[in-house]
Amino acid sequence: MTKQLSRVGVEKRIRRALESLQQGDPEGAIFHIAPALDATAKKRYPDKKVGKRIKEFIFNEQPLIYYLSMQGKELIPDGVRIVIVDNDNIESPIGGRGGELADFIYHNIRCAQAHGEEIDYELIDFGRNFGIGRTNFDNDGGELEPGKFIVSSATILALILSVICAPENKRLRLPDDISLYNKLTLSRSELPGNKNYLMIKLGKLFTNDN
């Protein structure tokens, strides 16, 4: 059985994930945040098996993940199931396991890194600043190829932030404030365990009301 990450271990993973993302290494960021995500999901759903609890955690954090990935253009209600499909390739983006966003992130992102496997670059489109699934933005990575699905830097950042602001992690100690796109700063003392604070700050980010 893998030893559960301590609070200090989660803090270290978060710091390294943020550093990797800042250095333009999305794979490294996912590699580091995956164990912290797992540990947080275990605290939230201690009676569920590993796959179910991680997918449930991602599902419940979808409003944040989608909001940041979409530049604040869409805030989906809690409990909405997001399904991603490619109109040019109707087959499931996760090999017959269904097309829900939470399943997609779990199987193709979290599992690939946590199990030491290769991320499927024939399926995953890395390198964009924003976007998620089949939704991209002009002047950000060019036209999306059929059969590929976007995992943008904003999506990975949202996963990191979802771990930090989870109530289970309210005692985290961050080494520094977090700067978002050189436009606003998230307080290292206010962010841990405080999703409401995060969503208010993100709203200001996307309305230019800093």
C-alpha positions in Angstrom: 0.0 0.0 0.0 1.3 3.4 -0.9 2.0 5.6 2.1 -0.4 8.6 2.3 1.2 12.0 1.7 1.6 14.1 4.8 0.6 17.7 4.8 4.3 18.6 4.2 4.3 16.2 1.3 1.3 17.8 -0.2 2.8 21.2 0.2 6.0 20.0 -1.6 4.1 18.5 -4.5 2.0 21.7 -4.9 5.2 23.8 -4.9 6.9 21.6 -7.5 3.7 21.5 -9.7 3.5 25.3 -9.7 7.2 25.6 -10.5 6.9 23.1 -13.4 3.9 24.9 -14.9 5.8 28.2 -14.7 8.7 26.6 -16.5 6.5 25.5 -19.3 6.5 21.8 -18.3 2.8 20.7 -18.1 3.8 17.0 -17.8 6.0 17.7 -14.8 3.2 19.8 -13.2 0.7 16.9 -13.6 3.3 14.4 -12.3 3.7 16.4 -9.1 0.1 17.3 -8.5 -1.3 13.8 -9.1 -0.2 12.4 -5.6 -1.5 15.5 -3.9 -4.8 15.2 -5.7 -5.0 11.5 -4.7 -4.3 12.4 -1.0 -6.9 15.1 -1.0 -9.5 12.9 -2.6 -8.8 10.2 0.0 -9.5 12.7 2.8 -12.8 13.7 1.2 -14.0 10.2 0.3 -12.2 7.8 2.6 -14.7 4.9 2.0 -14.4 4.9 -1.8 -11.9 3.0 -3.9 -9.1 5.0 -5.4 -10.5 5.4 -8.9 -14.0 6.4 -7.8 -12.8 8.9 -5.2 -10.4 10.6 -7.6 -13.1 10.9 -10.3 -15.6 12.1 -7.8 -13.2 14.8 -6.6 -12.5 15.9 -10.2 -16.3 15.9 -10.9 -17.0 18.1 -7.9 -14.2 20.5 -8.9 -15.5 20.8 -12.5 -17.0 24.3 -12.1 -13.5 25.6 -11.1 -11.7 23.6 -13.7 -14.0 24.6 -16.5 -14.3 28.2 -15.5 -10.5 28.8 -15.5 -10.0 26.8 -18.6 -12.6 28.8 -20.4 -11.3 32.2 -19.4 -14.2 32.8 -17.1 -16.7 32.6 -20.0 -18.8 29.8 -18.5 -19.6 29.0 -14.9 -21.4 25.7 -14.8 -23.6 24.7 -11.9 -22.5 22.1 -9.4 -23.5 18.5 -10.4 -23.6 19.1 -14.2 -22.0 16.3 -16.1 -19.7 17.6 -18.9 -19.3 15.3 -21.9 -16.6 16.0 -24.4 -17.0 14.8 -28.0 -15.3 15.4 -31.3 -17.8 16.1 -34.1 -15.3 14.7 -36.6 -14.7 11.6 -34.5 -17.8 10.5 -32.5 -16.0 7.7 -30.7 -15.4 8.1 -27.0 -12.3 10.2 -26.2 -11.4 7.6 -23.5 -11.6 4.4 -25.4 -15.1 3.3 -24.6 -15.2 4.4 -21.0 -17.6 7.3 -21.7 -16.9 10.9 -22.6 -17.3 12.7 -19.3 -14.7 15.3 -18.5 -13.9 13.8 -15.0 -13.3 10.3 -16.6 -11.2 11.9 -19.3 -8.9 13.7 -16.9 -8.7 10.7 -14.6 -7.9 8.0 -17.3 -5.7 10.1 -19.7 -4.0 12.5 -17.4 -3.9 11.4 -13.8 -3.4 7.7 -14.5 -0.8 8.2 -17.1 1.4 10.1 -14.8 0.7 8.3 -11.6 1.4 4.9 -13.2 4.5 6.0 -15.0 3.0 5.6 -18.4 3.3 7.9 -21.4 0.6 10.5 -22.0 -1.1 9.7 -25.3 -0.1 12.6 -27.5 -2.3 11.3 -30.3 -5.2 12.1 -28.0 -3.9 15.0 -25.8 -3.2 18.5 -27.1 -0.7 20.2 -24.8 0.8 23.6 -24.9 -2.2 26.0 -25.1 -2.8 28.6 -22.5 -6.6 28.1 -22.3 -9.2 25.8 -23.6 -10.5 22.3 -22.6 -11.8 19.3 -24.4 -12.7 20.4 -28.0 -13.0 24.1 -27.1 -10.1 26.4 -28.0 -9.4 30.1 -28.4 -8.2 32.1 -31.3 -4.5 32.9 -31.5 -3.8 30.2 -28.9 -2.2 27.1 -30.5 -3.9 27.1 -33.9 -6.6 24.8 -35.2 -7.3 21.8 -33.1 -6.7 18.5 -34.9 -9.7 16.0 -35.3 -9.5 13.4 -32.6 -7.4 15.5 -30.2 -8.6 17.0 -26.9 -7.1 20.0 -25.2 -5.5 19.9 -21.8 -4.4 23.5 -21.4 -2.1 25.1 -18.9 -5.2 26.7 -17.3 -6.7 23.3 -16.9 -3.6 22.0 -15.1 -3.5 25.2 -13.0 -7.1 24.7 -12.0 -6.3 21.1 -10.8 -3.5 22.5 -8.7 -5.7 25.2 -7.3 -8.5 22.8 -6.6 -6.2 20.8 -4.3 -5.0 24.0 -2.6 -8.4 25.4 -1.9 -10.0 22.1 -0.9 -11.4 22.4 2.7 -9.4 19.2 3.5 -6.2 21.3 2.9 -7.1 24.4 4.9 -3.9 24.0 7.0 -1.6 24.0 4.1 1.3 26.4 4.2 2.3 27.9 0.9 5.8 29.3 0.5 4.7 32.3 -1.5 1.7 34.1 -2.9 0.6 32.9 -6.3 0.6 35.3 -9.2 -2.0 34.6 -12.0 -1.0 35.8 -15.4 0.8 38.9 -13.9 -2.7 40.3 -13.3 -3.6 39.4 -9.8 -2.2 37.7 -6.7 -3.6 34.9 -4.6 -2.7 35.3 -1.0 -0.8 32.3 0.4 -2.6 32.8 3.8 -6.1 33.1 2.4 -6.1 30.6 -0.4 -5.8 27.2 1.4 -9.2 25.6 2.0 -11.0 28.7 0.7 -12.6 28.1 -2.7 -15.0 31.0 -2.3 -12.0 33.4 -2.0 -10.5 31.8 -5.2 -13.6 32.1 -7.2 -14.0 35.8 -6.2 -10.4 36.5 -7.3 -10.9 34.6 -10.6 -14.0 36.6 -11.3 -11.9 39.8 -10.9 -9.2 38.3 -13.2 -11.6 37.8 -16.1 -13.5 41.1 -15.6 -10.2 43.1 -15.4 -11.5 44.3 -12.0 -8.3 43.7 -10.1 
